[in-house]
Every structure is written in structure tokens, then in C-alpha cells.
Amino acid sequence: MTLVGRAGQAAVAADPAHALLEGTLGWLNGHLDWFRPAHWAQHLPVREFDAQPALELLLLARNLRRETPGAGPLVVAAFDVAACIVDSAEFHTRLLRRDHLFRYWLFLLALLHAGGCPRPELLGAVQDVLDADPDPGSLDPVERVELRYVLDLAGLEAPLPAQPKLAAAALRSLDRDAADLSDNDVYGVTHVVLYAADLGAAPLPVDAGTVQRLVRALLPVQLDRADHDLTAELLLCAQVVDLGGDPLVVRGWRALDSARHDDGAVPSPPYDPAVEAGLDGGVRAGYRFATRYHTTLVTALAAAERLRRGGGSAAGRHTP
């Protein structure tokens, strides 16, 4: 599978993002059944929000639809998996329950809608619920950014400020010394950038300098910890704010490429080869998927964005 044209192959040949995208997309295409809740439940403990892997796959598909040659089969499959969930008998009940998982069920529906697979009856029912009770509940600043993104994707109305104001407030709440930020805080930084910039498709509506400073402060910590999941998310942020050519970012790409398994997957922090070696059959397959799929998805997302932007940027290379 060739992901760039012949004229551009020489430019990316030395960029680890090229091999990473090839490998991760190949692995994901070979494991699509695992993103279906019923298949997951056969081998792994069921999550409270059991559509989480499908939602994350659909987020990747939204990014890949933007001029990523060779990604067509994965995009089609992601929308098929999501449609099967949304069209199930229980989805309507789960969605309109308006509990603590409301925005996640709505997220899946919103991504389908924005991807050209609308479910107008369901969206109308959600708008009725929002009109009856517009209070978004107790959400932290990052969660408010996420909800605003979901509502915008779905074309729904709710009394939340516009994304620039919400994203700026969220970043202010996280703009602290790297040593004071938990893993959840670092994910908060990356998710604000991810949603505010529509997975890299839109300009970031907040100060890019703040994000650049946070990426430079946080990336060395994750590289030292060999946390490939947060490394990949921070590398995506680096592309959004034109740090692609920064030496630290280049080091991050090399680290991900070195961590990539022969089958194309990238392991997450919980993955332990010693644990895997003691497992057999479906249990082993489930462990391998559960401990590698998210990092592999995020690596594919970041690599696609890097190659789409031409790899390292002049801005990143010359920023002190």
C-alpha cells in the first residue's frame, strides 16, 4: 500500500512517520472486528462505555478522510462499525438516558453525522432533550471543550460558549509546570488541541505559543518514561502548532518507530511482553489488542497529520 505519490516518496523516505503510518494502518485493518463491542466482550472485560474503541476508530477515520491515500478501506470499515452500534435497538435508550455517558454516545452519533451518515430522527430527539434541560452538568474545562466539539459536529444547540473561549480557559487551567501535571492532565492538554483544531483540520483558535511551550516541556518526560501513548498524542499537537521539525519532536518520532512491533502495532504503557508470553489463544489475542490498539490509533492519527503537512516544518526547525 503506497500512502504518498511517487514525487513525494523521496521527501518522506527518511521520516519515521511514513513507516509508522504504513504499519499502523495495516495492523488496524487486520483487527477491525475487535472494534465491535460484541467481539471485544468475547475476550475482554466489558467497559461501561463499550463503544469506546469504535469511537476512537471513527475519530481516526475523520482525520484520514483528508487526503490520506490508501486509507479508504479503514475509513469505510470505521463508519460501518459505528453505524451498526448507532442503529442497534439499545443505542436510542442509552443516548437519551442523559446520564454521565451522554456526551460519549452523542459523540459517536455526531461523528457519523459529520461524516455524511446522518441520523436526523436521533439528532432531533437529542435536541429536544437539550431544549428541555440545557444544563450541561458538572464538567471540568477539558470536558466542556469536548462537549462543544461534539455539539458543533452534530449541529446541535446548547448554551455553551464558543470553542475559542472554552479552549483558552482549559489551557489556562493546565498551564503549569510539567512536574505538577498528572497523566490525565497531559491527556487534557492533548485533547484540548485535538478537539479545538478538529483533529488538525482547522486552525487552533488559541495561542499556539502556549501549546508549543507545553509540548516542549511534556514530551521529554514521556520519552524518558517510554510512554508511547502520550508521546504520540503530543506529537500530534506538535504538528498542529508547527513544531514538526523541532529536534525533540524528531526524537519522538524515532522513539515511536523503534517501539513499533513487527506487526505494525505500537504498545501502550500497560503492555508487558512477559504477561503476553504467559497467555494463550483468545485471552492472548485480547491482551495484545487491548494493550496496543489506542497507541496504534493515535500514532496513525499523528503520522497521517505529519505526512499531510510535509513532515518537519520550517517554523519548528528554527524555533529555539
Long-range contacts (C-beta under 8 A, 24 or more apart in sequence): 1-25, 1-26, 1-70, 2-69, 2-70, 3-68, 3-69, 3-70, 3-71, 3-307, 4-69, 4-307, 5-69, 11-310, 11-311, 12-307, 12-311, 15-253, 15-306, 15-307, 15-311, 15-312, 16-253, 16-254, 16-256, 16-257, 17-253, 17-302, 17-303, 17-306, 17-307, 17-311, 18-303, 18-307, 19-257, 19-260, 20-253, 20-256, 20-257, 20-260, 20-266, 20-299, 20-300, 20-303, 21-300, 21-303, 21-304, 21-307, 22-264, 23-260, 23-263, 23-264, 23-265, 24-260, 24-264, 24-265, 24-266, 24-296, 24-297, 24-299, 24-300, 24-303, 25-70, 25-71, 25-74, 25-264, 25-300, 26-264, 27-263, 27-264, 27-265, 27-296, 28-57, 28-60, 28-74, 28-293, 28-296, 28-297, 28-300, 29-73, 29-74, 29-77, 30-263, 31-289, 31-293, 32-74, 32-77, 32-81, 34-289, 34-293, 35-78, 35-81, 35-293, 36-81, 36-84, 36-85, 37-85, 40-286, 42-282, 43-282, 43-283, 43-285, 43-286, 43-289, 44-286, 44-289, 44-290, 48-101, 49-101, 49-104, 49-105, 51-82, 51-85, 51-104, 51-105, 51-108, 52-104, 53-293, 53-294, 54-78, 54-81, 54-82, 54-85, 54-108, 55-82, 55-104, 55-107, 55-108, 55-111, 56-293, 56-294, 56-297, 57-81, 57-82, 57-297, 58-82, 58-108, 58-111, 58-112, 58-115, 59-111, 59-199, 59-297, 59-301, 60-297, 60-300, 60-301, 61-115, 62-111, 62-114, 62-115, 62-199, 63-199, 63-200, 63-201, 63-301, 63-304, 63-305, 64-300, 64-304, 65-115, 66-201, 66-308, 67-308, 68-304, 68-307, 68-308, 71-304, 79-112, 79-115, 79-117, 82-108, 82-111, 82-112, 82-117, 83-112, 83-117, 86-112, 86-119, 86-122, 87-119, 92-122, 92-125, 95-122, 95-125, 95-126, 96-125, 96-126, 96-129, 98-129, 98-133, 103-143, 103-146, 103-147, 103-150, 106-150, 106-154, 107-146, 107-150, 107-153, 109-154, 110-150, 110-151, 110-153, 110-154, 110-156, 111-153, 113-153, 113-154, 113-155, 114-153, 114-154, 123-154, 123-155, 123-156, 126-154, 126-156, 127-156, 127-157, 130-156, 130-157, 130-158, 131-157, 134-158, 134-159, 136-160, 140-173, 141-166, 141-169, 141-170, 141-173, 142-170, 142-173, 142-174, 142-188, 142-191, 142-192, 144-169, 144-170, 145-170, 145-191, 145-192, 145-195, 145-196, 146-191, 146-195, 148-195, 149-195, 149-196, 149-198, 163-195, 163-196, 163-205, 164-196, 164-205, 164-206, 167-192, 167-195, 167-196, 167-204, 167-205, 167-206, 168-205, 168-206, 168-207, 171-206, 171-207, 171-210, 171-211, 171-214, 174-214, 175-210, 175-214, 177-217, 178-217, 178-218, 178-221, 181-218, 183-227, 183-230, 186-218, 186-222, 186-230, 186-233, 186-234, 187-230, 187-233, 189-214, 189-218, 189-237, 190-230, 190-233, 190-234, 190-236, 190-237, 193-236, 193-237, 193-240, 193-241, 194-233, 194-236, 194-237, 197-240, 199-301, 199-305, 200-236, 200-239, 200-240, 200-305, 200-308, 204-240, 204-241, 208-241, 208-242, 211-237, 211-240, 211-241, 212-241, 212-243, 212-319, 215-241, 215-243, 215-249, 216-243, 216-246, 216-248, 219-248, 219-249, 219-252, 220-248, 223-251, 223-252, 223-255, 225-269, 226-255, 226-259, 226-269, 227-269, 228-255, 228-256, 228-259, 228-266, 228-267, 228-268, 228-269, 228-295, 228-299, 229-268, 229-269, 229-294, 229-295, 229-298, 231-255, 231-256, 232-256, 232-266, 232-295, 232-298, 232-299, 232-301, 232-302, 233-298, 233-302, 235-302, 235-306, 236-298, 236-301, 236-302, 236-305, 238-316, 239-302, 239-305, 239-306, 239-309, 240-305, 242-313, 242-315, 242-316, 243-313, 243-315, 243-316, 243-319, 244-306, 244-309, 244-310, 244-311, 244-312, 244-313, 244-316, 245-311, 245-312, 245-313, 245-314, 245-315, 245-316, 245-317, 245-318, 246-312, 246-316, 246-317, 246-319, 249-312, 249-316, 250-312, 253-306, 256-299, 260-299, 261-292, 264-296, 265-292, 265-293, 265-295, 265-296, 266-292, 266-295, 266-296, 266-299, 267-291, 267-292, 267-295, 268-292, 268-294, 268-295
